[in-house]
Every structure is written in structure tokens, then in C-alpha cells.
Amino acid sequence: MLREYGFIALYSGLVLAFPFLGMFTAWILRPKKPNAIKNSTYECGMETIGDTWVQFKAQYYLFALIFVVFDIEAVFLFPWAVAYGQLGLYALVEMALFLLILVGGLLYAWRKKALEWQ
């Protein structure tokens, strides 16, 4: 039984080490020629004028969160649709409940006027 856990531990170690190995290799192989122009702040290839710190409205974050919620919905909905023929009535009821909860959240956001651009 410990042998199976040994494989899991080895795999977990490899999974954790792989990204750091790639980042370390990129750090070693990158060209290192810094100068003042490369270290300067720019936006779309143009130098900034004035203060570069801009505070965004919270409404942008609300749009992003609503997008993420419906993006996650698509992630759950596509596999369910592919396996629909093999699933029973229980899966249909569960997906209908899931969609009703999401539609309820959308109606709540709509009623609170979170979707209106100002």
C-alpha cells in the first residue's frame, strides 16, 4: 500500500518542481542587457505623461466577476451536454437547478443595475 502512495508523492514532487525548473531555465538563458530605456514605463509603445497610477471603478470588477461566473457555467455545461444521452433524469434535474441558480444571480445583478454601463 505504501508503494502506491510513493508514486503519488513522486508525481506531486514532479508537479511542484516542473514550473520552477522552467522558470529557472528561462532565468539562466535570458539575455541580460538592461538599460534606462528598457527599464522605463511605457503604455502601448508610448511614454506615459503624468501619473501612471489610475484607479479603476469597481464596476469593471463586477463585469469581470459576472463574466467568470458564466464562463464557469459553460465549463460545466459542455461536458454535461456531451454526455447527455448517457445520463439519467437526476442529471437533468441537477443541471436545471444549476441553471436556475445562475439565472437567479443574473436577475439579481440586473435588478441591482450592476450590468448598466455608466
Secondary structure by P-SEA (a helix, b strand, c coil): caaaaaaaaaaaaaaaaaaaaaaaaaaaacccccccccccccccccccccccbbbbcaaaaaaaaaaaaaaaaaaaaaaaaaacccccaaaaaaaaaaaaaaaaaaaaaaaacccccc
